[in-house]
């Protein structure tokens, strides 16, 4: 048994520390993907870079979910009044939006819980634009 790999992982600095955030940070980042709890994670994001990345994505996902809900309500009140085509279109929209939100939330939750940095498709490229957070690009 060579002791070379183990001390590098236990040491407090370097890439091992950045790749393995503390349990509290992982749980806060993961809980941010659960609906409106993203604002709690965003509040804690100012103290932790790992939480900041996930919390900003969770806020963007929450805003997208609210926009999809508003669109579904508008579609239901307008096109949804048609008997077959409207109900089919609105039902498919609701199903697609709901499954997309559920899958993105689930993947984000699991990635954060396991301490992985992850950029969400479509929304992840805008996470640095969430107001109130100061990003330091490297």
N, CA, C and O atoms as a GROMACS GRO file, in nm:
protein
  552
    1UNK      N    1   0.084  -0.118   0.000
    1UNK     CA    2   0.000   0.000   0.000
    1UNK      C    3   0.088   0.123   0.000
    1UNK      O    4   0.168   0.143   0.091
    2UNK      N    5   0.073   0.204  -0.100
    2UNK     CA    6   0.148   0.328  -0.102
    2UNK      C    7   0.060   0.437  -0.043
    2UNK      O    8  -0.059   0.445  -0.074
    3UNK      N    9   0.115   0.520   0.038
    3UNK     CA   10   0.040   0.625   0.105
    3UNK      C   11   0.036   0.754   0.026
    3UNK      O   12   0.003   0.858   0.082
    4UNK      N   13   0.068   0.750  -0.102
    4UNK     CA   14   0.075   0.873  -0.180
    4UNK      C   15  -0.062   0.931  -0.212
    4UNK      O   16  -0.078   1.052  -0.204
    5UNK      N   17  -0.160   0.850  -0.246
    5UNK     CA   18  -0.290   0.902  -0.287
    5UNK      C   19  -0.372   0.950  -0.168
    5UNK      O   20  -0.443   1.050  -0.178
    6UNK      N   21  -0.363   0.882  -0.057
    6UNK     CA   22  -0.447   0.915   0.056
    6UNK      C   23  -0.415   1.051   0.119
    6UNK      O   24  -0.509   1.126   0.143
    7UNK      N   25  -0.290   1.088   0.146
    7UNK     CA   26  -0.265   1.219   0.203
    7UNK      C   27  -0.304   1.333   0.110
    7UNK      O   28  -0.342   1.440   0.158
    8UNK      N   29  -0.297   1.314  -0.021
    8UNK     CA   30  -0.336   1.420  -0.113
    8UNK      C   31  -0.486   1.447  -0.102
    8UNK      O   32  -0.528   1.562  -0.117
    9UNK      N   33  -0.566   1.344  -0.078
    9UNK     CA   34  -0.709   1.363  -0.065
    9UNK      C   35  -0.746   1.424   0.069
    9UNK      O   36  -0.841   1.501   0.078
   10UNK      N   37  -0.673   1.389   0.172
   10UNK     CA   38  -0.705   1.438   0.305
   10UNK      C   39  -0.657   1.581   0.324
   10UNK      O   40  -0.717   1.655   0.403
   11UNK      N   41  -0.554   1.621   0.256
   11UNK     CA   42  -0.498   1.756   0.271
   11UNK      C   43  -0.602   1.863   0.247
   11UNK      O   44  -0.696   1.842   0.170
   12UNK      N   45  -0.586   1.976   0.311
   12UNK     CA   46  -0.687   2.081   0.307
   12UNK      C   47  -0.681   2.168   0.183
   12UNK      O   48  -0.772   2.250   0.166
   13UNK      N   49  -0.583   2.157   0.097
   13UNK     CA   50  -0.574   2.250  -0.014
   13UNK      C   51  -0.581   2.180  -0.147
   13UNK      O   52  -0.594   2.057  -0.154
   14UNK      N   53  -0.572   2.258  -0.251
   14UNK     CA   54  -0.563   2.204  -0.386
   14UNK      C   55  -0.697   2.165  -0.443
   14UNK      O   56  -0.802   2.207  -0.394
   15UNK      N   57  -0.692   2.085  -0.549
   15UNK     CA   58  -0.813   2.046  -0.622
   15UNK      C   59  -0.901   1.952  -0.541
   15UNK      O   60  -1.023   1.950  -0.562
   16UNK      N   61  -0.844   1.876  -0.450
   16UNK     CA   62  -0.925   1.783  -0.371
   16UNK      C   63  -1.023   1.859  -0.282
   16UNK      O   64  -1.136   1.815  -0.264
   17UNK      N   65  -0.981   1.971  -0.225
   17UNK     CA   66  -1.070   2.048  -0.139
   17UNK      C   67  -1.181   2.114  -0.222
   17UNK      O   68  -1.295   2.121  -0.177
   18UNK      N   69  -1.148   2.162  -0.342
   18UNK     CA   70  -1.248   2.225  -0.427
   18UNK      C   71  -1.346   2.121  -0.482
   18UNK      O   72  -1.463   2.153  -0.504
   19UNK      N   73  -1.300   1.999  -0.504
   19UNK     CA   74  -1.385   1.896  -0.562
   19UNK      C   75  -1.474   1.830  -0.457
   19UNK      O   76  -1.570   1.760  -0.492
   20UNK      N   77  -1.446   1.849  -0.332
   20UNK     CA   78  -1.522   1.785  -0.226
   20UNK      C   79  -1.570   1.888  -0.125
   20UNK      O   80  -1.507   1.906  -0.020
   21UNK      N   81  -1.682   1.957  -0.154
   21UNK     CA   82  -1.732   2.059  -0.062
   21UNK      C   83  -1.786   1.996   0.066
   21UNK      O   84  -1.817   1.877   0.068
   22UNK      N   85  -1.796   2.073   0.173
   22UNK     CA   86  -1.848   2.020   0.300
   22UNK      C   87  -1.994   1.974   0.286
   22UNK      O   88  -2.066   2.016   0.196
   23UNK      N   89  -2.034   1.888   0.377
   23UNK     CA   90  -2.170   1.832   0.373
   23UNK      C   91  -2.277   1.941   0.380
   23UNK      O   92  -2.377   1.935   0.308
   24UNK      N   93  -2.257   2.041   0.464
   24UNK     CA   94  -2.357   2.148   0.477
   24UNK      C   95  -2.375   2.222   0.345
   24UNK      O   96  -2.488   2.252   0.306
   25UNK      N   97  -2.266   2.251   0.277
   25UNK     CA   98  -2.275   2.320   0.148
   25UNK      C   99  -2.346   2.234   0.044
   25UNK      O  100  -2.425   2.284  -0.035
   26UNK      N  101  -2.317   2.105   0.045
   26UNK     CA  102  -2.382   2.016  -0.052
   26UNK      C  103  -2.531   2.008  -0.027
   26UNK      O  104  -2.609   2.012  -0.123
   27UNK      N  105  -2.574   1.998   0.098
   27UNK     CA  106  -2.716   1.990   0.128
   27UNK      C  107  -2.789   2.120   0.097
   27UNK      O  108  -2.900   2.119   0.046
   28UNK      N  109  -2.726   2.234   0.128
   28UNK     CA  110  -2.789   2.363   0.098
   28UNK      C  111  -2.804   2.380  -0.052
   28UNK      O  112  -2.908   2.426  -0.100
   29UNK      N  113  -2.700   2.344  -0.127
   29UNK     CA  114  -2.707   2.354  -0.273
   29UNK      C  115  -2.814   2.260  -0.329
   29UNK      O  116  -2.886   2.296  -0.422
   30UNK      N  117  -2.824   2.141  -0.274
   30UNK     CA  118  -2.922   2.044  -0.323
   30UNK      C  119  -3.065   2.087  -0.291
   30UNK      O  120  -3.154   2.075  -0.376
   31UNK      N  121  -3.087   2.137  -0.171
   31UNK     CA  122  -3.221   2.180  -0.132
   31UNK      C  123  -3.267   2.300  -0.215
   31UNK      O  124  -3.387   2.323  -0.230
   32UNK      N  125  -3.172   2.375  -0.270
   32UNK     CA  126  -3.207   2.488  -0.355
   32UNK      C  127  -3.288   2.449  -0.478
   32UNK      O  128  -3.359   2.532  -0.533
   33UNK      N  129  -3.277   2.325  -0.520
   33UNK     CA  130  -3.351   2.280  -0.638
   33UNK      C  131  -3.495   2.240  -0.605
   33UNK      O  132  -3.568   2.195  -0.694
   34UNK      N  133  -3.537   2.255  -0.481
   34UNK     CA  134  -3.672   2.218  -0.440
   34UNK      C  135  -3.757   2.345  -0.433
   34UNK      O  136  -3.765   2.410  -0.328
   35UNK      N  137  -3.818   2.380  -0.543
   35UNK     CA  138  -3.912   2.491  -0.550
   35UNK      C  139  -3.857   2.623  -0.499
   35UNK      O  140  -3.747   2.665  -0.534
   36UNK      N  141  -3.938   2.689  -0.414
   36UNK     CA  142  -3.902   2.822  -0.366
   36UNK      C  143  -3.788   2.821  -0.264
   36UNK      O  144  -3.744   2.928  -0.221
   37UNK      N  145  -3.740   2.704  -0.223
   37UNK     CA  146  -3.626   2.698  -0.132
   37UNK      C  147  -3.497   2.744  -0.200
   37UNK      O  148  -3.392   2.755  -0.135
   38UNK      N  149  -3.505   2.772  -0.329
   38UNK     CA  150  -3.389   2.825  -0.400
   38UNK      C  151  -3.347   2.959  -0.342
   38UNK      O  152  -3.230   2.996  -0.349
   39UNK      N  153  -3.440   3.033  -0.284
   39UNK     CA  154  -3.406   3.163  -0.227
   39UNK      C  155  -3.326   3.148  -0.098
   39UNK      O  156  -3.242   3.232  -0.067
   40UNK      N  157  -3.351   3.041  -0.022
   40UNK     CA  158  -3.268   3.013   0.096
   40UNK      C  159  -3.126   2.980   0.052
   40UNK      O  160  -3.030   3.030   0.111
   41UNK      N  161  -3.112   2.898  -0.051
   41UNK     CA  162  -2.979   2.865  -0.102
   41UNK      C  163  -2.910   2.988  -0.158
   41UNK      O  164  -2.789   3.004  -0.143
   42UNK      N  165  -2.986   3.074  -0.223
   42UNK     CA  166  -2.928   3.197  -0.277
   42UNK      C  167  -2.880   3.289  -0.165
   42UNK      O  168  -2.778   3.356  -0.179
   43UNK      N  169  -2.952   3.290  -0.056
   43UNK     CA  170  -2.912   3.370   0.061
   43UNK      C  171  -2.779   3.320   0.117
   43UNK      O  172  -2.694   3.399   0.158
   44UNK      N  173  -2.762   3.190   0.120
   44UNK     CA  174  -2.637   3.131   0.170
   44UNK      C  175  -2.525   3.132   0.066
   44UNK      O  176  -2.410   3.103   0.098
   45UNK      N  177  -2.558   3.165  -0.058
   45UNK     CA  178  -2.462   3.156  -0.168
   45UNK      C  179  -2.351   3.259  -0.156
   45UNK      O  180  -2.244   3.240  -0.214
   46UNK      N  181  -2.373   3.366  -0.085
   46UNK     CA  182  -2.270   3.469  -0.075
   46UNK      C  183  -2.149   3.422   0.004
   46UNK      O  184  -2.042   3.481  -0.005
   47UNK      N  185  -2.166   3.315   0.080
   47UNK     CA  186  -2.058   3.264   0.163
   47UNK      C  187  -1.980   3.149   0.100
   47UNK      O  188  -1.870   3.117   0.146
   48UNK      N  189  -2.034   3.088  -0.003
   48UNK     CA  190  -1.977   2.964  -0.055
   48UNK      C  191  -1.988   2.960  -0.208
   48UNK      O  192  -2.097   2.975  -0.263
   49UNK      N  193  -1.875   2.940  -0.275
   49UNK     CA  194  -1.874   2.936  -0.422
   49UNK      C  195  -1.951   2.817  -0.478
   49UNK      O  196  -2.018   2.829  -0.580
   50UNK      N  197  -1.943   2.702  -0.411
   50UNK     CA  198  -2.014   2.584  -0.459
   50UNK      C  199  -2.165   2.606  -0.452
   50UNK      O  200  -2.237   2.575  -0.547
   51UNK      N  201  -2.212   2.661  -0.342
   51UNK     CA  202  -2.355   2.689  -0.327
   51UNK      C  203  -2.397   2.796  -0.426
   51UNK      O  204  -2.508   2.790  -0.479
   52UNK      N  205  -2.311   2.893  -0.452
   52UNK     CA  206  -2.344   3.002  -0.544
   52UNK      C  207  -2.377   2.949  -0.684
   52UNK      O  208  -2.474   2.992  -0.745
   53UNK      N  209  -2.297   2.856  -0.733
   53UNK     CA  210  -2.322   2.802  -0.866
   53UNK      C  211  -2.455   2.729  -0.875
   53UNK      O  212  -2.530   2.748  -0.971
   54UNK      N  213  -2.484   2.646  -0.777
   54UNK     CA  214  -2.609   2.571  -0.780
   54UNK      C  215  -2.730   2.659  -0.747
   54UNK      O  216  -2.836   2.643  -0.806
   55UNK      N  217  -2.713   2.751  -0.652
   55UNK     CA  218  -2.825   2.836  -0.613
   55UNK      C  219  -2.868   2.928  -0.726
   55UNK      O  220  -2.988   2.949  -0.746
   56UNK      N  221  -2.774   2.982  -0.799
   56UNK     CA  222  -2.811   3.070  -0.910
   56UNK      C  223  -2.884   2.992  -1.019
   56UNK      O  224  -2.978   3.043  -1.079
   57UNK      N  225  -2.841   2.870  -1.046
   57UNK     CA  226  -2.913   2.786  -1.143
   57UNK      C  227  -3.051   2.749  -1.090
   57UNK      O  228  -3.148   2.745  -1.167
   58UNK      N  229  -3.062   2.722  -0.962
   58UNK     CA  230  -3.192   2.685  -0.905
   58UNK      C  231  -3.289   2.802  -0.914
   58UNK      O  232  -3.408   2.781  -0.939
   59UNK      N  233  -3.242   2.925  -0.893
   59UNK     CA  234  -3.328   3.042  -0.906
   59UNK      C  235  -3.374   3.058  -1.051
   59UNK      O  236  -3.491   3.085  -1.077
   60UNK      N  237  -3.282   3.040  -1.145
   60UNK     CA  238  -3.320   3.048  -1.286
   60UNK      C  239  -3.421   2.939  -1.323
   60UNK      O  240  -3.514   2.964  -1.399
   61UNK      N  241  -3.403   2.820  -1.268
   61UNK     CA  242  -3.498   2.712  -1.294
   61UNK      C  243  -3.635   2.745  -1.234
   61UNK      O  244  -3.737   2.718  -1.296
   62UNK      N  245  -3.637   2.802  -1.115
   62UNK     CA  246  -3.763   2.840  -1.051
   62UNK      C  247  -3.835   2.946  -1.132
   62UNK      O  248  -3.957   2.939  -1.149
   63UNK      N  249  -3.761   3.045  -1.183
   63UNK     CA  250  -3.821   3.148  -1.267
   63UNK      C  251  -3.877   3.086  -1.396
   63UNK      O  252  -3.985   3.123  -1.441
   64UNK      N  253  -3.803   2.994  -1.454
   64UNK     CA  254  -3.850   2.925  -1.575
   64UNK      C  255  -3.975   2.842  -1.546
   64UNK      O  256  -4.066   2.836  -1.628
   65UNK      N  257  -3.979   2.779  -1.429
   65UNK     CA  258  -4.099   2.702  -1.391
   65UNK      C  259  -4.219   2.794  -1.373
   65UNK      O  260  -4.329   2.758  -1.414
   66UNK      N  261  -4.198   2.910  -1.314
   66UNK     CA  262  -4.308   3.006  -1.298
   66UNK      C  263  -4.356   3.057  -1.433
   66UNK      O  264  -4.477   3.073  -1.455
   67UNK      N  265  -4.263   3.082  -1.525
   67UNK     CA  266  -4.300   3.126  -1.660
   67UNK      C  267  -4.377   3.016  -1.733
   67UNK      O  268  -4.473   3.045  -1.804
   68UNK      N  269  -4.334   2.892  -1.717
   68UNK     CA  270  -4.404   2.781  -1.781
   68UNK      C  271  -4.544   2.763  -1.722
   68UNK      O  272  -4.638   2.730  -1.794
   69UNK      N  273  -4.557   2.785  -1.592
   69UNK     CA  274  -4.689   2.777  -1.529
   69UNK      C  275  -4.781   2.887  -1.582
   69UNK      O  276  -4.898   2.862  -1.613
   70UNK      N  277  -4.728   3.009  -1.594
   70UNK     CA  278  -4.808   3.119  -1.648
   70UNK      C  279  -4.848   3.089  -1.792
   70UNK      O  280  -4.962   3.114  -1.832
   71UNK      N  281  -4.754   3.037  -1.872
   71UNK     CA  282  -4.785   3.002  -2.011
   71UNK      C  283  -4.890   2.892  -2.017
   71UNK      O  284  -4.979   2.896  -2.102
   72UNK      N  285  -4.881   2.795  -1.927
   72UNK     CA  286  -4.980   2.686  -1.925
   72UNK      C  287  -5.118   2.738  -1.888
   72UNK      O  288  -5.219   2.694  -1.944
   73UNK      N  289  -5.124   2.832  -1.795
   73UNK     CA  290  -5.253   2.889  -1.758
   73UNK      C  291  -5.313   2.970  -1.873
   73UNK      O  292  -5.434   2.963  -1.898
   74UNK      N  293  -5.229   3.046  -1.942
   74UNK     CA  294  -5.278   3.125  -2.056
   74UNK      C  295  -5.322   3.032  -2.169
   74UNK      O  296  -5.427   3.054  -2.229
   75UNK      N  297  -5.241   2.929  -2.198
   75UNK     CA  298  -5.280   2.834  -2.302
   75UNK      C  299  -5.408   2.760  -2.265
   75UNK      O  300  -5.493   2.735  -2.351
   76UNK      N  301  -5.422   2.726  -2.139
   76UNK     CA  302  -5.542   2.656  -2.095
   76UNK      C  303  -5.667   2.742  -2.107
   76UNK      O  304  -5.775   2.692  -2.136
   77UNK      N  305  -5.651   2.873  -2.083
   77UNK     CA  306  -5.765   2.963  -2.091
   77UNK      C  307  -5.799   3.002  -2.235
   77UNK      O  308  -5.911   3.046  -2.261
   78UNK      N  309  -5.706   2.986  -2.326
   78UNK     CA  310  -5.732   3.026  -2.465
   78UNK      C  311  -5.745   2.904  -2.555
   78UNK      O  312  -5.856   2.866  -2.592
   79UNK      N  313  -5.634   2.843  -2.591
   79UNK     CA  314  -5.634   2.728  -2.683
   79UNK      C  315  -5.700   2.607  -2.617
   79UNK      O  316  -5.760   2.524  -2.686
   80UNK      N  317  -5.690   2.597  -2.488
   80UNK     CA  318  -5.747   2.484  -2.417
   80UNK      C  319  -5.898   2.475  -2.425
   80UNK      O  320  -5.956   2.372  -2.393
   81UNK      N  321  -5.962   2.582  -2.468
   81UNK     CA  322  -6.108   2.582  -2.482
   81UNK      C  323  -6.153   2.501  -2.604
   81UNK      O  324  -6.269   2.459  -2.611
   82UNK      N  325  -6.064   2.480  -2.700
   82UNK     CA  326  -6.098   2.395  -2.814
   82UNK      C  327  -6.111   2.252  -2.766
   82UNK      O  328  -6.037   2.209  -2.677
   83UNK      N  329  -6.200   2.179  -2.822
   83UNK     CA  330  -6.231   2.048  -2.770
   83UNK      C  331  -6.115   1.950  -2.777
   83UNK      O  332  -6.066   1.909  -2.672
   84UNK      N  333  -6.070   1.911  -2.889
   84UNK     CA  334  -5.971   1.803  -2.899
   84UNK      C  335  -5.831   1.859  -2.919
   84UNK      O  336  -5.739   1.824  -2.844
   85UNK      N  337  -5.814   1.944  -3.019
   85UNK     CA  338  -5.681   1.995  -3.051
   85UNK      C  339  -5.626   2.079  -2.936
   85UNK      O  340  -5.509   2.066  -2.900
   86UNK      N  341  -5.709   2.162  -2.880
   86UNK     CA  342  -5.665   2.248  -2.770
   86UNK      C  343  -5.625   2.169  -2.647
   86UNK      O  344  -5.521   2.195  -2.587
   87UNK      N  345  -5.707   2.074  -2.609
   87UNK     CA  346  -5.676   1.993  -2.492
   87UNK      C  347  -5.552   1.907  -2.515
   87UNK      O  348  -5.472   1.888  -2.423
   88UNK      N  349  -5.537   1.857  -2.636
   88UNK     CA  350  -5.418   1.777  -2.668
   88UNK      C  351  -5.292   1.864  -2.662
   88UNK      O  352  -5.192   1.824  -2.604
   89UNK      N  353  -5.298   1.982  -2.723
   89UNK     CA  354  -5.184   2.073  -2.724
   89UNK      C  355  -5.148   2.118  -2.583
   89UNK      O  356  -5.031   2.114  -2.544
   90UNK      N  357  -5.246   2.159  -2.506
   90UNK     CA  358  -5.221   2.206  -2.368
   90UNK      C  359  -5.172   2.090  -2.281
   90UNK      O  360  -5.082   2.108  -2.199
   91UNK      N  361  -5.230   1.973  -2.299
   91UNK     CA  362  -5.185   1.858  -2.222
   91UNK      C  363  -5.041   1.820  -2.252
   91UNK      O  364  -4.964   1.789  -2.161
   92UNK      N  365  -5.004   1.822  -2.380
   92UNK     CA  366  -4.865   1.792  -2.417
   92UNK      C  367  -4.769   1.898  -2.366
   92UNK      O  368  -4.658   1.866  -2.322
   93UNK      N  369  -4.810   2.025  -2.371
   93UNK     CA  370  -4.726   2.132  -2.318
   93UNK      C  371  -4.706   2.116  -2.168
   93UNK      O  372  -4.594   2.127  -2.118
   94UNK      N  373  -4.813   2.090  -2.097
   94UNK     CA  374  -4.804   2.070  -1.952
   94UNK      C  375  -4.714   1.951  -1.918
   94UNK      O  376  -4.632   1.958  -1.826
   95UNK      N  377  -4.730   1.842  -1.991
   95UNK     CA  378  -4.649   1.723  -1.968
   95UNK      C  379  -4.501   1.750  -1.994
   95UNK      O  380  -4.415   1.713  -1.914
   96UNK      N  381  -4.472   1.814  -2.107
   96UNK     CA  382  -4.332   1.842  -2.143
   96UNK      C  383  -4.268   1.938  -2.044
   96UNK      O  384  -4.155   1.916  -2.000
   97UNK      N  385  -4.338   2.045  -2.009
   97UNK     CA  386  -4.282   2.142  -1.915
   97UNK      C  387  -4.264   2.081  -1.776
   97UNK      O  388  -4.163   2.105  -1.710
   98UNK      N  389  -4.360   2.003  -1.733
   98UNK     CA  390  -4.350   1.939  -1.602
   98UNK      C  391  -4.238   1.837  -1.594
   98UNK      O  392  -4.164   1.834  -1.496
   99UNK      N  393  -4.225   1.754  -1.697
   99UNK     CA  394  -4.117   1.656  -1.698
   99UNK      C  395  -3.980   1.721  -1.708
   99UNK      O  396  -3.885   1.677  -1.643
  100UNK      N  397  -3.969   1.826  -1.788
  100UNK     CA  398  -3.841   1.896  -1.801
  100UNK      C  399  -3.802   1.959  -1.667
  100UNK      O  400  -3.686   1.948  -1.625
  101UNK      N  401  -3.896   2.024  -1.601
  101UNK     CA  402  -3.866   2.086  -1.471
  101UNK      C  403  -3.831   1.981  -1.367
  101UNK      O  404  -3.739   2.000  -1.288
  102UNK      N  405  -3.903   1.871  -1.367
  102UNK     CA  406  -3.876   1.764  -1.270
  102UNK      C  407  -3.739   1.702  -1.294
  102UNK      O  408  -3.664   1.680  -1.199
  103UNK      N  409  -3.706   1.674  -1.418
  103UNK     CA  410  -3.577   1.611  -1.448
  103UNK      C  411  -3.461   1.705  -1.417
  103UNK      O  412  -3.361   1.662  -1.360
  104UNK      N  413  -3.473   1.833  -1.454
  104UNK     CA  414  -3.366   1.928  -1.424
  104UNK      C  415  -3.348   1.947  -1.274
  104UNK      O  416  -3.236   1.957  -1.225
  105UNK      N  417  -3.459   1.952  -1.202
  105UNK     CA  418  -3.450   1.964  -1.056
  105UNK      C  419  -3.387   1.840  -0.994
  105UNK      O  420  -3.303   1.851  -0.905
  106UNK      N  421  -3.425   1.724  -1.041
  106UNK     CA  422  -3.372   1.600  -0.987
  106UNK      C  423  -3.223   1.585  -1.015
  106UNK      O  424  -3.146   1.549  -0.926
  107UNK      N  425  -3.182   1.613  -1.138
  107UNK     CA  426  -3.040   1.603  -1.173
  107UNK      C  427  -2.960   1.707  -1.095
  107UNK      O  428  -2.852   1.676  -1.044
  108UNK      N  429  -3.010   1.830  -1.086
  108UNK     CA  430  -2.941   1.932  -1.009
  108UNK      C  431  -2.930   1.896  -0.862
  108UNK      O  432  -2.825   1.917  -0.801
  109UNK      N  433  -3.036   1.842  -0.806
  109UNK     CA  434  -3.035   1.800  -0.666
  109UNK      C  435  -2.927   1.694  -0.644
  109UNK      O  436  -2.849   1.704  -0.550
  110UNK      N  437  -2.925   1.593  -0.730
  110UNK     CA  438  -2.828   1.484  -0.713
  110UNK      C  439  -2.685   1.530  -0.738
  110UNK      O  440  -2.594   1.489  -0.665
  111UNK      N  441  -2.663   1.614  -0.838
  111UNK     CA  442  -2.529   1.665  -0.864
  111UNK      C  443  -2.479   1.747  -0.746
  111UNK      O  444  -2.363   1.734  -0.706
  112UNK      N  445  -2.564   1.831  -0.691
  112UNK     CA  446  -2.524   1.912  -0.576
  112UNK      C  447  -2.500   1.825  -0.454
  112UNK      O  448  -2.405   1.847  -0.379
  113UNK      N  449  -2.585   1.726  -0.433
  113UNK     CA  450  -2.571   1.640  -0.317
  113UNK      C  451  -2.443   1.559  -0.321
  113UNK      O  452  -2.383   1.531  -0.217
  114UNK      N  453  -2.399   1.521  -0.441
  114UNK     CA  454  -2.276   1.444  -0.454
  114UNK      C  455  -2.154   1.532  -0.474
  114UNK      O  456  -2.045   1.482  -0.500
  115UNK      N  457  -2.172   1.665  -0.461
  115UNK     CA  458  -2.059   1.757  -0.465
  115UNK      C  459  -2.004   1.786  -0.602
  115UNK      O  460  -1.886   1.821  -0.614
  116UNK      N  461  -2.083   1.773  -0.704
  116UNK     CA  462  -2.038   1.795  -0.842
  116UNK      C  463  -2.084   1.933  -0.890
  116UNK      O  464  -2.198   1.974  -0.864
  117UNK      N  465  -1.998   2.003  -0.961
  117UNK     CA  466  -2.038   2.127  -1.026
  117UNK      C  467  -2.105   2.088  -1.157
  117UNK      O  468  -2.058   1.998  -1.227
  118UNK      N  469  -2.213   2.157  -1.190
  118UNK     CA  470  -2.291   2.119  -1.308
  118UNK      C  471  -2.353   2.243  -1.368
  118UNK      O  472  -2.409   2.326  -1.297
  119UNK      N  473  -2.343   2.254  -1.498
  119UNK     CA  474  -2.410   2.362  -1.569
  119UNK      C  475  -2.534   2.304  -1.637
  119UNK      O  476  -2.525   2.214  -1.721
  120UNK      N  477  -2.646   2.357  -1.598
  120UNK     CA  478  -2.774   2.312  -1.650
  120UNK      C  479  -2.788   2.350  -1.798
  120UNK      O  480  -2.746   2.458  -1.838
  121UNK      N  481  -2.845   2.262  -1.880
  121UNK     CA  482  -2.866   2.298  -2.021
  121UNK      C  483  -2.956   2.421  -2.033
  121UNK      O  484  -3.054   2.434  -1.960
  122UNK      N  485  -2.924   2.510  -2.122
  122UNK     CA  486  -2.996   2.632  -2.155
  122UNK      C  487  -2.986   2.739  -2.045
  122UNK      O  488  -2.961   2.855  -2.077
  123UNK      N  489  -3.005   2.705  -1.922
  123UNK     CA  490  -3.005   2.803  -1.814
  123UNK      C  491  -2.869   2.820  -1.749
  123UNK      O  492  -2.839   2.927  -1.695
  124UNK      N  493  -2.786   2.719  -1.752
  124UNK     CA  494  -2.658   2.722  -1.683
  124UNK      C  495  -2.562   2.827  -1.735
  124UNK      O  496  -2.478   2.876  -1.661
  125UNK      N  497  -2.575   2.861  -1.863
  125UNK     CA  498  -2.485   2.960  -1.919
  125UNK      C  499  -2.519   3.102  -1.872
  125UNK      O  500  -2.441   3.194  -1.894
  126UNK      N  501  -2.634   3.119  -1.808
  126UNK     CA  502  -2.675   3.250  -1.758
  126UNK      C  503  -2.664   3.262  -1.606
  126UNK      O  504  -2.710   3.361  -1.549
  127UNK      N  505  -2.606   3.165  -1.541
  127UNK     CA  506  -2.605   3.166  -1.394
  127UNK      C  507  -2.520   3.278  -1.337
  127UNK      O  508  -2.542   3.318  -1.222
  128UNK      N  509  -2.423   3.330  -1.412
  128UNK     CA  510  -2.342   3.441  -1.363
  128UNK      C  511  -2.418   3.573  -1.365
  128UNK      O  512  -2.370   3.672  -1.308
  129UNK      N  513  -2.533   3.577  -1.429
  129UNK     CA  514  -2.610   3.700  -1.443
  129UNK      C  515  -2.715   3.718  -1.336
  129UNK      O  516  -2.789   3.817  -1.338
  130UNK      N  517  -2.724   3.625  -1.242
  130UNK     CA  518  -2.823   3.638  -1.134
  130UNK      C  519  -2.782   3.755  -1.047
  130UNK      O  520  -2.670   3.757  -0.996
  131UNK      N  521  -2.869   3.854  -1.028
  131UNK     CA  522  -2.830   3.972  -0.951
  131UNK      C  523  -2.804   3.942  -0.804
  131UNK      O  524  -2.863   3.851  -0.746
  132UNK      N  525  -2.716   4.020  -0.746
  132UNK     CA  526  -2.685   4.006  -0.605
  132UNK      C  527  -2.567   3.917  -0.575
  132UNK      O  528  -2.520   3.914  -0.461
  133UNK      N  529  -2.518   3.844  -0.674
  133UNK     CA  530  -2.405   3.756  -0.655
  133UNK      C  531  -2.287   3.810  -0.734
  133UNK      O  532  -2.301   3.845  -0.851
  134UNK      N  533  -2.173   3.817  -0.671
  134UNK     CA  534  -2.053   3.868  -0.738
  134UNK      C  535  -1.967   3.750  -0.779
  134UNK      O  536  -1.907   3.684  -0.694
  135UNK      N  537  -1.961   3.726  -0.908
  135UNK     CA  538  -1.883   3.616  -0.963
  135UNK      C  539  -1.743   3.663  -0.991
  135UNK      O  540  -1.721   3.775  -1.036
  136UNK      N  541  -1.650   3.578  -0.966
  136UNK     CA  542  -1.510   3.606  -0.998
  136UNK      C  543  -1.466   3.502  -1.098
  136UNK      O  544  -1.436   3.388  -1.062
  137UNK      N  545  -1.461   3.541  -1.225
  137UNK     CA  546  -1.422   3.448  -1.330
  137UNK      C  547  -1.273   3.422  -1.322
  137UNK      O  548  -1.194   3.514  -1.301
  138UNK      N  549  -1.235   3.298  -1.338
  138UNK     CA  550  -1.092   3.265  -1.337
  138UNK      C  551  -1.045   3.225  -1.475
  138UNK      O  552  -0.928   3.193  -1.493
   0.00000   0.00000   0.00000
